Amino acid sequence: MPIRWTPERMDRLENAARKGLRVSLNRRGTEYVVVAVRVTTVGTGEAFIGHLPMTGEDLTFALEEIEDFQVIGD
């Protein structure tokens, strides 16, 4: 079940992107640990972009698909 995006949660995610902090998040039962890049608009919804250092790729996570997240090192 997706989390409810309160202003406080959005602030934490946006702050992580500004500082380039690591974020642990769950989407569709899978946990990802990525370096926060930015929060942006994709199509008609908002999305979080995270960099996966092991592969060098950027992953896009639609906010409505994120079940939980935690900023690491905040």
PQR file of N, CA, C, O and H, with PARSE charges and radii, in Angstrom:
ATOM      1  N   MET A   1       0.841  -1.179   0.000 -0.4000 1.5000
ATOM      2  CA  MET A   1       0.000   0.000   0.000 -0.0000 2.0000
ATOM      3  C   MET A   1       0.891   1.248   0.000  0.5500 1.7000
ATOM      4  O   MET A   1       1.773   1.371   0.849 -0.5500 1.4000
ATOM      5  N   PRO A   2       0.677   2.153  -0.919 -0.5600 1.5000
ATOM      6  CA  PRO A   2       1.503   3.367  -1.001  0.2800 2.0000
ATOM      7  C   PRO A   2       1.339   4.247   0.236  0.5500 1.7000
ATOM      8  O   PRO A   2       0.281   4.263   0.866 -0.5500 1.4000
ATOM      9  N   ILE A   3       2.387   4.969   0.570 -0.4000 1.5000
ATOM     10  CA  ILE A   3       2.319   5.860   1.720 -0.0000 2.0000
ATOM     11  C   ILE A   3       1.579   7.139   1.352  0.5500 1.7000
ATOM     12  O   ILE A   3       1.438   7.481   0.178 -0.5500 1.4000
ATOM     13  H   ILE A   3       3.246   4.957   0.059  0.4000 1.0000
ATOM     14  N   ARG A   4       1.115   7.829   2.370 -0.4000 1.5000
ATOM     15  CA  ARG A   4       0.454   9.125   2.174 -0.0000 2.0000
ATOM     16  C   ARG A   4       1.536  10.194   2.189  0.5500 1.7000
ATOM     17  O   ARG A   4       2.310  10.281   3.142 -0.5500 1.4000
ATOM     18  H   ARG A   4       1.230   7.552   3.324  0.4000 1.0000
ATOM     19  N   TRP A   5       1.593  11.002   1.149 -0.4000 1.5000
ATOM     20  CA  TRP A   5       2.650  12.006   1.010 -0.0000 2.0000
ATOM     21  C   TRP A   5       2.265  13.303   1.714  0.5500 1.7000
ATOM     22  O   TRP A   5       1.590  14.163   1.148 -0.5500 1.4000
ATOM     23  H   TRP A   5       0.964  10.931   0.375  0.4000 1.0000
ATOM     24  N   THR A   6       2.714  13.420   2.965 -0.4000 1.5000
ATOM     25  CA  THR A   6       2.495  14.640   3.738 -0.0000 2.0000
ATOM     26  C   THR A   6       3.565  15.662   3.358  0.5500 1.7000
ATOM     27  O   THR A   6       4.578  15.296   2.763 -0.5500 1.4000
ATOM     28  H   THR A   6       3.263  12.722   3.424  0.4000 1.0000
ATOM     29  N   PRO A   7       3.359  16.922   3.687 -0.5600 1.5000
ATOM     30  CA  PRO A   7       4.400  17.931   3.418  0.2800 2.0000
ATOM     31  C   PRO A   7       5.739  17.593   4.087  0.5500 1.7000
ATOM     32  O   PRO A   7       6.797  17.866   3.521 -0.5500 1.4000
ATOM     33  N   GLU A   8       5.697  17.004   5.278 -0.4000 1.5000
ATOM     34  CA  GLU A   8       6.924  16.635   5.984 -0.0000 2.0000
ATOM     35  C   GLU A   8       7.690  15.547   5.238  0.5500 1.7000
ATOM     36  O   GLU A   8       8.914  15.611   5.130 -0.5500 1.4000
ATOM     37  H   GLU A   8       4.837  16.783   5.738  0.4000 1.0000
ATOM     38  N   ARG A   9       6.976  14.554   4.727 -0.4000 1.5000
ATOM     39  CA  ARG A   9       7.638  13.481   3.969 -0.0000 2.0000
ATOM     40  C   ARG A   9       8.240  14.017   2.673  0.5500 1.7000
ATOM     41  O   ARG A   9       9.355  13.652   2.302 -0.5500 1.4000
ATOM     42  H   ARG A   9       5.981  14.502   4.815  0.4000 1.0000
ATOM     43  N   MET A  10       7.499  14.881   1.991 -0.4000 1.5000
ATOM     44  CA  MET A  10       8.034  15.480   0.760 -0.0000 2.0000
ATOM     45  C   MET A  10       9.277  16.309   1.066  0.5500 1.7000
ATOM     46  O   MET A  10      10.247  16.275   0.309 -0.5500 1.4000
ATOM     47  H   MET A  10       6.593  15.178   2.293  0.4000 1.0000
ATOM     48  N   ASP A  11       9.252  17.053   2.170 -0.4000 1.5000
ATOM     49  CA  ASP A  11      10.415  17.853   2.564 -0.0000 2.0000
ATOM     50  C   ASP A  11      11.630  16.970   2.805  0.5500 1.7000
ATOM     51  O   ASP A  11      12.738  17.303   2.384 -0.5500 1.4000
ATOM     52  H   ASP A  11       8.464  17.081   2.785  0.4000 1.0000
ATOM     53  N   ARG A  12      11.424  15.832   3.489 -0.4000 1.5000
ATOM     54  CA  ARG A  12      12.547  14.911   3.744 -0.0000 2.0000
ATOM     55  C   ARG A  12      13.130  14.383   2.446  0.5500 1.7000
ATOM     56  O   ARG A  12      14.349  14.325   2.291 -0.5500 1.4000
ATOM     57  H   ARG A  12      10.525  15.561   3.831  0.4000 1.0000
ATOM     58  N   LEU A  13      12.271  13.998   1.511 -0.4000 1.5000
ATOM     59  CA  LEU A  13      12.738  13.455   0.235 -0.0000 2.0000
ATOM     60  C   LEU A  13      13.439  14.530  -0.599  0.5500 1.7000
ATOM     61  O   LEU A  13      14.487  14.271  -1.190 -0.5500 1.4000
ATOM     62  H   LEU A  13      11.280  14.045   1.637  0.4000 1.0000
ATOM     63  N   GLU A  14      12.870  15.716  -0.646 -0.4000 1.5000
ATOM     64  CA  GLU A  14      13.491  16.810  -1.404 -0.0000 2.0000
ATOM     65  C   GLU A  14      14.816  17.240  -0.783  0.5500 1.7000
ATOM     66  O   GLU A  14      15.761  17.560  -1.505 -0.5500 1.4000
ATOM     67  H   GLU A  14      12.018  15.926  -0.166  0.4000 1.0000
ATOM     68  N   ASN A  15      14.897  17.251   0.549 -0.4000 1.5000
ATOM     69  CA  ASN A  15      16.140  17.591   1.239 -0.0000 2.0000
ATOM     70  C   ASN A  15      17.222  16.555   0.934  0.5500 1.7000
ATOM     71  O   ASN A  15      18.384  16.909   0.733 -0.5500 1.4000
ATOM     72  H   ASN A  15      14.129  16.992   1.135  0.4000 1.0000
ATOM     73  N   ALA A  16      16.843  15.279   0.900 -0.4000 1.5000
ATOM     74  CA  ALA A  16      17.800  14.221   0.560 -0.0000 2.0000
ATOM     75  C   ALA A  16      18.341  14.428  -0.848  0.5500 1.7000
ATOM     76  O   ALA A  16      19.528  14.214  -1.094 -0.5500 1.4000
ATOM     77  H   ALA A  16      15.899  14.991   1.064  0.4000 1.0000
ATOM     78  N   ALA A  17      17.482  14.842  -1.771 -0.4000 1.5000
ATOM     79  CA  ALA A  17      17.922  15.087  -3.150 -0.0000 2.0000
ATOM     80  C   ALA A  17      18.868  16.286  -3.212  0.5500 1.7000
ATOM     81  O   ALA A  17      19.865  16.251  -3.934 -0.5500 1.4000
ATOM     82  H   ALA A  17      16.518  15.016  -1.570  0.4000 1.0000
ATOM     83  N   ARG A  18      18.564  17.341  -2.465 -0.4000 1.5000
ATOM     84  CA  ARG A  18      19.443  18.523  -2.452 -0.0000 2.0000
ATOM     85  C   ARG A  18      20.827  18.187  -1.915  0.5500 1.7000
ATOM     86  O   ARG A  18      21.834  18.697  -2.406 -0.5500 1.4000
ATOM     87  H   ARG A  18      17.755  17.369  -1.879  0.4000 1.0000
ATOM     88  N   LYS A  19      20.870  17.314  -0.891 -0.4000 1.5000
ATOM     89  CA  LYS A  19      22.139  16.978  -0.233 -0.0000 2.0000
ATOM     90  C   LYS A  19      22.820  15.745  -0.822  0.5500 1.7000
ATOM     91  O   LYS A  19      23.955  15.438  -0.458 -0.5500 1.4000
ATOM     92  H   LYS A  19      20.052  16.900  -0.492  0.4000 1.0000
ATOM     93  N   GLY A  20      22.142  15.032  -1.731 -0.4000 1.5000
ATOM     94  CA  GLY A  20      22.715  13.824  -2.322 -0.0000 2.0000
ATOM     95  C   GLY A  20      22.844  12.681  -1.334  0.5500 1.7000
ATOM     96  O   GLY A  20      23.806  11.915  -1.384 -0.5500 1.4000
ATOM     97  H   GLY A  20      21.220  15.282  -2.027  0.4000 1.0000
ATOM     98  N   LEU A  21      21.867  12.565  -0.429 -0.4000 1.5000
ATOM     99  CA  LEU A  21      21.892  11.518   0.590 -0.0000 2.0000
ATOM    100  C   LEU A  21      21.342  10.202   0.043  0.5500 1.7000
ATOM    101  O   LEU A  21      20.645  10.169  -0.971 -0.5500 1.4000
ATOM    102  H   LEU A  21      21.086  13.187  -0.389  0.4000 1.0000
ATOM    103  N   ARG A  22      21.677   9.124   0.745 -0.4000 1.5000
ATOM    104  CA  ARG A  22      21.130   7.820   0.374 -0.0000 2.0000
ATOM    105  C   ARG A  22      19.708   7.689   0.909  0.5500 1.7000
ATOM    106  O   ARG A  22      19.374   8.201   1.977 -0.5500 1.4000
ATOM    107  H   ARG A  22      22.243   9.152   1.569  0.4000 1.0000
ATOM    108  N   VAL A  23      18.890   6.994   0.142 -0.4000 1.5000
ATOM    109  CA  VAL A  23      17.498   6.757   0.516 -0.0000 2.0000
ATOM    110  C   VAL A  23      17.206   5.273   0.337  0.5500 1.7000
ATOM    111  O   VAL A  23      17.504   4.689  -0.705 -0.5500 1.4000
ATOM    112  H   VAL A  23      19.161   6.578  -0.726  0.4000 1.0000
ATOM    113  N   SER A  24      16.621   4.677   1.363 -0.4000 1.5000
ATOM    114  CA  SER A  24      16.149   3.298   1.281 -0.0000 2.0000
ATOM    115  C   SER A  24      14.646   3.370   1.049  0.5500 1.7000
ATOM    116  O   SER A  24      13.926   4.023   1.804 -0.5500 1.4000
ATOM    117  H   SER A  24      16.378   5.151   2.210  0.4000 1.0000
ATOM    118  N   LEU A  25      14.172   2.695  -0.002 -0.4000 1.5000
ATOM    119  CA  LEU A  25      12.734   2.735  -0.269 -0.0000 2.0000
ATOM    120  C   LEU A  25      12.234   1.377  -0.721  0.5500 1.7000
ATOM    121  O   LEU A  25      12.988   0.552  -1.237 -0.5500 1.4000
ATOM    122  H   LEU A  25      14.757   2.164  -0.615  0.4000 1.0000
ATOM    123  N   ASN A  26      10.940   1.166  -0.513 -0.4000 1.5000
ATOM    124  CA  ASN A  26      10.273  -0.064  -0.936 -0.0000 2.0000
ATOM    125  C   ASN A  26       9.248   0.265  -2.006  0.5500 1.7000
ATOM    126  O   ASN A  26       8.428   1.171  -1.859 -0.5500 1.4000
ATOM    127  H   ASN A  26      10.327   1.836  -0.094  0.4000 1.0000
ATOM    128  N   ARG A  27       9.322  -0.504  -3.094 -0.4000 1.5000
ATOM    129  CA  ARG A  27       8.343  -0.384  -4.174 -0.0000 2.0000
ATOM    130  C   ARG A  27       7.980  -1.788  -4.626  0.5500 1.7000
ATOM    131  O   ARG A  27       8.850  -2.581  -4.986 -0.5500 1.4000
ATOM    132  H   ARG A  27       9.989  -1.240  -3.213  0.4000 1.0000
ATOM    133  N   ARG A  28       6.692  -2.086  -4.605 -0.4000 1.5000
ATOM    134  CA  ARG A  28       6.189  -3.406  -5.024 -0.0000 2.0000
ATOM    135  C   ARG A  28       6.911  -4.553  -4.331  0.5500 1.7000
ATOM    136  O   ARG A  28       7.202  -5.576  -4.951 -0.5500 1.4000
ATOM    137  H   ARG A  28       5.986  -1.441  -4.312  0.4000 1.0000
ATOM    138  N   GLY A  29       7.200  -4.378  -3.039 -0.4000 1.5000
ATOM    139  CA  GLY A  29       7.811  -5.432  -2.249 -0.0000 2.0000
ATOM    140  C   GLY A  29       9.314  -5.568  -2.381  0.5500 1.7000
ATOM    141  O   GLY A  29       9.897  -6.463  -1.769 -0.5500 1.4000
ATOM    142  H   GLY A  29       6.964  -3.546  -2.536  0.4000 1.0000
ATOM    143  N   THR A  30       9.961  -4.718  -3.154 -0.4000 1.5000
ATOM    144  CA  THR A  30      11.412  -4.767  -3.337 -0.0000 2.0000
ATOM    145  C   THR A  30      12.042  -3.543  -2.689  0.5500 1.7000
ATOM    146  O   THR A  30      11.556  -2.423  -2.847 -0.5500 1.4000
ATOM    147  H   THR A  30       9.487  -3.991  -3.651  0.4000 1.0000
ATOM    148  N   GLU A  31      13.135  -3.770  -1.954 -0.4000 1.5000
ATOM    149  CA  GLU A  31      13.841  -2.662  -1.315 -0.0000 2.0000
ATOM    150  C   GLU A  31      14.976  -2.181  -2.207  0.5500 1.7000
ATOM    151  O   GLU A  31      15.723  -2.985  -2.765 -0.5500 1.4000
ATOM    152  H   GLU A  31      13.529  -4.680  -1.825  0.4000 1.0000
ATOM    153  N   TYR A  32      15.099  -0.884  -2.335 -0.4000 1.5000
ATOM    154  CA  TYR A  32      16.170  -0.244  -3.098 -0.0000 2.0000
ATOM    155  C   TYR A  32      16.903   0.718  -2.176  0.5500 1.7000
ATOM    156  O   TYR A  32      16.280   1.384  -1.349 -0.5500 1.4000
ATOM    157  H   TYR A  32      14.492  -0.231  -1.882  0.4000 1.0000
ATOM    158  N   VAL A  33      18.221   0.794  -2.314 -0.4000 1.5000
ATOM    159  CA  VAL A  33      19.014   1.820  -1.642 -0.0000 2.0000
ATOM    160  C   VAL A  33      19.709   2.597  -2.748  0.5500 1.7000
ATOM    161  O   VAL A  33      20.555   2.060  -3.464 -0.5500 1.4000
ATOM    162  H   VAL A  33      18.727   0.252  -2.986  0.4000 1.0000
ATOM    163  N   VAL A  34      19.344   3.863  -2.880 -0.4000 1.5000
ATOM    164  CA  VAL A  34      19.836   4.702  -3.967 -0.0000 2.0000
ATOM    165  C   VAL A  34      20.341   6.026  -3.409  0.5500 1.7000
ATOM    166  O   VAL A  34      20.034   6.397  -2.276 -0.5500 1.4000
ATOM    167  H   VAL A  34      18.657   4.299  -2.299  0.4000 1.0000
ATOM    168  N   VAL A  35      21.117   6.728  -4.223 -0.4000 1.5000
ATOM    169  CA  VAL A  35      21.531   8.089  -3.894 -0.0000 2.0000
ATOM    170  C   VAL A  35      20.489   9.021  -4.505  0.5500 1.7000
ATOM    171  O   VAL A  35      20.229   8.976  -5.707 -0.5500 1.4000
ATOM    172  H   VAL A  35      21.366   6.426  -5.143  0.4000 1.0000
ATOM    173  N   ALA A  36      19.899   9.863  -3.665 -0.4000 1.5000
ATOM    174  CA  ALA A  36      18.841  10.764  -4.129 -0.0000 2.0000
ATOM    175  C   ALA A  36      19.383  11.759  -5.143  0.5500 1.7000
ATOM    176  O   ALA A  36      20.419  12.385  -4.920 -0.5500 1.4000
ATOM    177  H   ALA A  36      20.110   9.900  -2.689  0.4000 1.0000
ATOM    178  N   VAL A  37      18.673  11.901  -6.265 -0.4000 1.5000
ATOM    179  CA  VAL A  37      19.070  12.840  -7.313 -0.0000 2.0000
ATOM    180  C   VAL A  37      18.099  14.016  -7.362  0.5500 1.7000
ATOM    181  O   VAL A  37      18.509  15.170  -7.244 -0.5500 1.4000
ATOM    182  H   VAL A  37      17.831  11.393  -6.447  0.4000 1.0000
ATOM    183  N   ARG A  38      16.796  13.717  -7.538 -0.4000 1.5000
ATOM    184  CA  ARG A  38      15.815  14.805  -7.601 -0.0000 2.0000
ATOM    185  C   ARG A  38      14.389  14.255  -7.496  0.5500 1.7000
ATOM    186  O   ARG A  38      14.139  13.063  -7.674 -0.5500 1.4000
ATOM    187  H   ARG A  38      16.463  12.779  -7.634  0.4000 1.0000
ATOM    188  N   VAL A  39      13.472  15.171  -7.202 -0.4000 1.5000
ATOM    189  CA  VAL A  39      12.037  14.909  -7.271 -0.0000 2.0000
ATOM    190  C   VAL A  39      11.535  15.740  -8.441  0.5500 1.7000
ATOM    191  O   VAL A  39      11.816  16.936  -8.525 -0.5500 1.4000
ATOM    192  H   VAL A  39      13.675  16.140  -7.058  0.4000 1.0000
ATOM    193  N   THR A  40      10.796  15.112  -9.339 -0.4000 1.5000
ATOM    194  CA  THR A  40      10.399  15.783 -10.574 -0.0000 2.0000
ATOM    195  C   THR A  40       8.996  15.353 -10.985  0.5500 1.7000
ATOM    196  O   THR A  40       8.382  14.506 -10.336 -0.5500 1.4000
ATOM    197  H   THR A  40      10.568  14.140  -9.270  0.4000 1.0000
ATOM    198  N   THR A  41       8.506  15.931 -12.044 -0.4000 1.5000
ATOM    199  CA  THR A  41       7.217  15.549 -12.611 -0.0000 2.0000
ATOM    200  C   THR A  41       7.459  14.655 -13.821  0.5500 1.7000
ATOM    201  O   THR A  41       8.261  14.977 -14.699 -0.5500 1.4000
ATOM    202  H   THR A  41       9.005  16.619 -12.571  0.4000 1.0000
ATOM    203  N   VAL A  42       6.752  13.527 -13.854 -0.4000 1.5000
ATOM    204  CA  VAL A  42       6.825  12.605 -14.988 -0.0000 2.0000
ATOM    205  C   VAL A  42       5.389  12.351 -15.435  0.5500 1.7000
ATOM    206  O   VAL A  42       4.585  11.794 -14.688 -0.5500 1.4000
ATOM    207  H   VAL A  42       6.101  13.265 -13.141  0.4000 1.0000
ATOM    208  N   GLY A  43       5.083  12.757 -16.641 -0.4000 1.5000
ATOM    209  CA  GLY A  43       3.705  12.634 -17.119 -0.0000 2.0000
ATOM    210  C   GLY A  43       2.799  13.517 -16.288  0.5500 1.7000
ATOM    211  O   GLY A  43       2.992  14.731 -16.224 -0.5500 1.4000
ATOM    212  H   GLY A  43       5.737  13.209 -17.248  0.4000 1.0000
ATOM    213  N   THR A  44       1.803  12.905 -15.646 -0.4000 1.5000
ATOM    214  CA  THR A  44       0.867  13.677 -14.826 -0.0000 2.0000
ATOM    215  C   THR A  44       1.129  13.535 -13.334  0.5500 1.7000
ATOM    216  O   THR A  44       0.393  14.099 -12.524 -0.5500 1.4000
ATOM    217  H   THR A  44       1.646  11.919 -15.698  0.4000 1.0000
ATOM    218  N   GLY A  45       2.165  12.792 -12.956 -0.4000 1.5000
ATOM    219  CA  GLY A  45       2.452  12.578 -11.546 -0.0000 2.0000
ATOM    220  C   GLY A  45       3.873  12.958 -11.176  0.5500 1.7000
ATOM    221  O   GLY A  45       4.687  13.307 -12.030 -0.5500 1.4000
ATOM    222  H   GLY A  45       2.763  12.334 -13.614  0.4000 1.0000
ATOM    223  N   GLU A  46       4.150  12.882  -9.886 -0.4000 1.5000
ATOM    224  CA  GLU A  46       5.486  13.194  -9.400 -0.0000 2.0000
ATOM    225  C   GLU A  46       6.295  11.913  -9.251  0.5500 1.7000
ATOM    226  O   GLU A  46       5.746  10.836  -9.019 -0.5500 1.4000
ATOM    227  H   GLU A  46       3.488  12.598  -9.192  0.4000 1.0000
ATOM    228  N   ALA A  47       7.609  12.052  -9.387 -0.4000 1.5000
ATOM    229  CA  ALA A  47       8.493  10.896  -9.302 -0.0000 2.0000
ATOM    230  C   ALA A  47       9.780  11.279  -8.590  0.5500 1.7000
ATOM    231  O   ALA A  47      10.184  12.441  -8.579 -0.5500 1.4000
ATOM    232  H   ALA A  47       8.054  12.927  -9.575  0.4000 1.0000
ATOM    233  N   PHE A  48      10.409  10.284  -8.003 -0.4000 1.5000
ATOM    234  CA  PHE A  48      11.694  10.423  -7.337 -0.0000 2.0000
ATOM    235  C   PHE A  48      12.737   9.737  -8.208  0.5500 1.7000
ATOM    236  O   PHE A  48      12.534   8.605  -8.646 -0.5500 1.4000
ATOM    237  H   PHE A  48      10.081   9.340  -8.012  0.4000 1.0000
ATOM    238  N   ILE A  49      13.845  10.412  -8.458 -0.4000 1.5000
ATOM    239  CA  ILE A  49      14.937   9.847  -9.248 -0.0000 2.0000
ATOM    240  C   ILE A  49      16.067   9.504  -8.289  0.5500 1.7000
ATOM    241  O   ILE A  49      16.511  10.353  -7.516 -0.5500 1.4000
ATOM    242  H   ILE A  49      14.010  11.332  -8.102  0.4000 1.0000
ATOM    243  N   GLY A  50      16.531   8.260  -8.338 -0.4000 1.5000
ATOM    244  CA  GLY A  50      17.637   7.816  -7.499 -0.0000 2.0000
ATOM    245  C   GLY A  50      18.716   7.165  -8.344  0.5500 1.7000
ATOM    246  O   GLY A  50      18.423   6.462  -9.311 -0.5500 1.4000
ATOM    247  H   GLY A  50      16.170   7.570  -8.966  0.4000 1.0000
ATOM    248  N   HIS A  51      19.959   7.404  -7.973 -0.4000 1.5000
ATOM    249  CA  HIS A  51      21.113   6.851  -8.696 -0.0000 2.0000
ATOM    250  C   HIS A  51      21.548   5.563  -8.000  0.5500 1.7000
ATOM    251  O   HIS A  51      21.743   5.541  -6.785 -0.5500 1.4000
ATOM    252  H   HIS A  51      20.196   7.976  -7.188  0.4000 1.0000
ATOM    253  N   LEU A  52      21.699   4.502  -8.773 -0.4000 1.5000
ATOM    254  CA  LEU A  52      22.143   3.213  -8.255 -0.0000 2.0000
ATOM    255  C   LEU A  52      23.643   3.085  -8.524  0.5500 1.7000
ATOM    256  O   LEU A  52      24.036   2.775  -9.649 -0.5500 1.4000
ATOM    257  H   LEU A  52      21.541   4.520  -9.760  0.4000 1.0000
ATOM    258  N   PRO A  53      24.490   3.317  -7.511 -0.5600 1.5000
ATOM    259  CA  PRO A  53      25.939   3.344  -7.736  0.2800 2.0000
ATOM    260  C   PRO A  53      26.526   2.043  -8.296  0.5500 1.7000
ATOM    261  O   PRO A  53      27.508   2.087  -9.037 -0.5500 1.4000
ATOM    262  N   MET A  54      25.946   0.894  -7.958 -0.4000 1.5000
ATOM    263  CA  MET A  54      26.506  -0.385  -8.416 -0.0000 2.0000
ATOM    264  C   MET A  54      26.454  -0.527  -9.927  0.5500 1.7000
ATOM    265  O   MET A  54      27.352  -1.115 -10.529 -0.5500 1.4000
ATOM    266  H   MET A  54      25.148   0.858  -7.356  0.4000 1.0000
ATOM    267  N   THR A  55      25.410   0.008 -10.542 -0.4000 1.5000
ATOM    268  CA  THR A  55      25.265  -0.128 -11.992 -0.0000 2.0000
ATOM    269  C   THR A  55      25.461   1.195 -12.727  0.5500 1.7000
ATOM    270  O   THR A  55      25.643   1.211 -13.944 -0.5500 1.4000
ATOM    271  H   THR A  55      24.680   0.486 -10.053  0.4000 1.0000
ATOM    272  N   GLY A  56      25.424   2.296 -11.995 -0.4000 1.5000
ATOM    273  CA  GLY A  56      25.585   3.605 -12.610 -0.0000 2.0000
ATOM    274  C   GLY A  56      24.325   4.136 -13.268  0.5500 1.7000
ATOM    275  O   GLY A  56      24.372   5.164 -13.944 -0.5500 1.4000
ATOM    276  H   GLY A  56      25.277   2.283 -11.006  0.4000 1.0000
ATOM    277  N   GLU A  57      23.197   3.456 -13.085 -0.4000 1.5000
ATOM    278  CA  GLU A  57      21.967   3.910 -13.735 -0.0000 2.0000
ATOM    279  C   GLU A  57      21.096   4.717 -12.777  0.5500 1.7000
ATOM    280  O   GLU A  57      21.178   4.559 -11.559 -0.5500 1.4000
ATOM    281  H   GLU A  57      23.159   2.621 -12.536  0.4000 1.0000
ATOM    282  N   ASP A  58      20.267   5.580 -13.345 -0.4000 1.5000
ATOM    283  CA  ASP A  58      19.274   6.326 -12.587 -0.0000 2.0000
ATOM    284  C   ASP A  58      17.948   5.587 -12.679  0.5500 1.7000
ATOM    285  O   ASP A  58      17.516   5.201 -13.765 -0.5500 1.4000
ATOM    286  H   ASP A  58      20.200   5.708 -14.334  0.4000 1.0000
ATOM    287  N   LEU A  59      17.304   5.393 -11.527 -0.4000 1.5000
ATOM    288  CA  LEU A  59      16.010   4.717 -11.475 -0.0000 2.0000
ATOM    289  C   LEU A  59      14.929   5.744 -11.169  0.5500 1.7000
ATOM    290  O   LEU A  59      15.142   6.655 -10.369 -0.5500 1.4000
ATOM    291  H   LEU A  59      17.655   5.707 -10.645  0.4000 1.0000
ATOM    292  N   THR A  60      13.780   5.600 -11.798 -0.4000 1.5000
ATOM    293  CA  THR A  60      12.648   6.495 -11.580 -0.0000 2.0000
ATOM    294  C   THR A  60      11.577   5.754 -10.796  0.5500 1.7000
ATOM    295  O   THR A  60      11.149   4.665 -11.179 -0.5500 1.4000
ATOM    296  H   THR A  60      13.607   4.860 -12.448  0.4000 1.0000
ATOM    297  N   PHE A  61      11.150   6.360  -9.690 -0.4000 1.5000
ATOM    298  CA  PHE A  61      10.125   5.777  -8.828 -0.0000 2.0000
ATOM    299  C   PHE A  61       8.939   6.730  -8.769  0.5500 1.7000
ATOM    300  O   PHE A  61       9.059   7.834  -8.239 -0.5500 1.4000
ATOM    301  H   PHE A  61      11.497   7.244  -9.379  0.4000 1.0000
ATOM    302  N   ALA A  62       7.799   6.317  -9.304 -0.4000 1.5000
ATOM    303  CA  ALA A  62       6.584   7.127  -9.181 -0.0000 2.0000
ATOM    304  C   ALA A  62       6.214   7.194  -7.701  0.5500 1.7000
ATOM    305  O   ALA A  62       6.196   6.169  -7.018 -0.5500 1.4000
ATOM    306  H   ALA A  62       7.701   5.420  -9.734  0.4000 1.0000
ATOM    307  N   LEU A  63       5.919   8.392  -7.205 -0.4000 1.5000
ATOM    308  CA  LEU A  63       5.628   8.536  -5.779 -0.0000 2.0000
ATOM    309  C   LEU A  63       4.440   7.687  -5.346  0.5500 1.7000
ATOM    310  O   LEU A  63       4.413   7.199  -4.217 -0.5500 1.4000
ATOM    311  H   LEU A  63       5.934   9.224  -7.759  0.4000 1.0000
ATOM    312  N   GLU A  64       3.458   7.503  -6.225 -0.4000 1.5000
ATOM    313  CA  GLU A  64       2.290   6.705  -5.841 -0.0000 2.0000
ATOM    314  C   GLU A  64       2.606   5.211  -5.731  0.5500 1.7000
ATOM    315  O   GLU A  64       1.770   4.446  -5.251 -0.5500 1.4000
ATOM    316  H   GLU A  64       3.480   7.900  -7.143  0.4000 1.0000
ATOM    317  N   GLU A  65       3.799   4.778  -6.165 -0.4000 1.5000
ATOM    318  CA  GLU A  65       4.193   3.372  -6.059 -0.0000 2.0000
ATOM    319  C   GLU A  65       5.077   3.095  -4.845  0.5500 1.7000
ATOM    320  O   GLU A  65       5.296   1.935  -4.497 -0.5500 1.4000
ATOM    321  H   GLU A  65       4.479   5.400  -6.555  0.4000 1.0000
ATOM    322  N   ILE A  66       5.586   4.137  -4.200 -0.4000 1.5000
ATOM    323  CA  ILE A  66       6.498   3.949  -3.065 -0.0000 2.0000
ATOM    324  C   ILE A  66       5.690   3.573  -1.831  0.5500 1.7000
ATOM    325  O   ILE A  66       4.770   4.287  -1.433 -0.5500 1.4000
ATOM    326  H   ILE A  66       5.409   5.080  -4.483  0.4000 1.0000
ATOM    327  N   GLU A  67       6.052   2.423  -1.223 -0.4000 1.5000
ATOM    328  CA  GLU A  67       5.342   1.915  -0.059 -0.0000 2.0000
ATOM    329  C   GLU A  67       5.929   2.432   1.246  0.5500 1.7000
ATOM    330  O   GLU A  67       5.218   2.560   2.242 -0.5500 1.4000
ATOM    331  H   GLU A  67       6.799   1.843  -1.546  0.4000 1.0000
ATOM    332  N   ASP A  68       7.229   2.730   1.245 -0.4000 1.5000
ATOM    333  CA  ASP A  68       7.903   3.228   2.445 -0.0000 2.0000
ATOM    334  C   ASP A  68       9.258   3.767   2.028  0.5500 1.7000
ATOM    335  O   ASP A  68       9.823   3.320   1.030 -0.5500 1.4000
ATOM    336  H   ASP A  68       7.807   2.626   0.436  0.4000 1.0000
ATOM    337  N   PHE A  69       9.787   4.728   2.784 -0.4000 1.5000
ATOM    338  CA  PHE A  69      11.132   5.210   2.511 -0.0000 2.0000
ATOM    339  C   PHE A  69      11.764   5.731   3.788  0.5500 1.7000
ATOM    340  O   PHE A  69      11.079   6.101   4.741 -0.5500 1.4000
ATOM    341  H   PHE A  69       9.328   5.091   3.595  0.4000 1.0000
ATOM    342  N   GLN A  70      13.087   5.751   3.781 -0.4000 1.5000
ATOM    343  CA  GLN A  70      13.843   6.286   4.909 -0.0000 2.0000
ATOM    344  C   GLN A  70      15.103   6.932   4.363  0.5500 1.7000
ATOM    345  O   GLN A  70      15.815   6.339   3.552 -0.5500 1.4000
ATOM    346  H   GLN A  70      13.643   5.450   3.006  0.4000 1.0000
ATOM    347  N   VAL A  71      15.376   8.151   4.811 -0.4000 1.5000
ATOM    348  CA  VAL A  71      16.601   8.835   4.429 -0.0000 2.0000
ATOM    349  C   VAL A  71      17.707   8.332   5.342  0.5500 1.7000
ATOM    350  O   VAL A  71      17.555   8.325   6.564 -0.5500 1.4000
ATOM    351  H   VAL A  71      14.798   8.633   5.470  0.4000 1.0000
ATOM    352  N   ILE A  72      18.819   7.913   4.751 -0.4000 1.5000
ATOM    353  CA  ILE A  72      19.953   7.380   5.511 -0.0000 2.0000
ATOM    354  C   ILE A  72      20.986   8.486   5.674  0.5500 1.7000
ATOM    355  O   ILE A  72      21.412   9.096   4.693 -0.5500 1.4000
ATOM    356  H   ILE A  72      18.943   7.919   3.759  0.4000 1.0000
ATOM    357  N   GLY A  73      21.384   8.741   6.912 -0.4000 1.5000
ATOM    358  CA  GLY A  73      22.411   9.749   7.171 -0.0000 2.0000
ATOM    359  C   GLY A  73      21.868  11.154   7.247  0.5500 1.7000
ATOM    360  O   GLY A  73      22.608  12.118   7.053 -0.5500 1.4000
ATOM    361  H   GLY A  73      21.037   8.245   7.709  0.4000 1.0000
ATOM    362  N   ASP A  74      20.580  11.286   7.529 -0.4000 1.5000
ATOM    363  CA  ASP A  74      19.962  12.611   7.612 -0.0000 2.0000
ATOM    364  C   ASP A  74      20.253  13.241   8.952  0.5500 1.7000
ATOM    365  O   ASP A  74      19.817  14.362   9.215 -0.5500 1.4000
ATOM    366  H   ASP A  74      19.978  10.502   7.687  0.4000 1.0000
TER
END
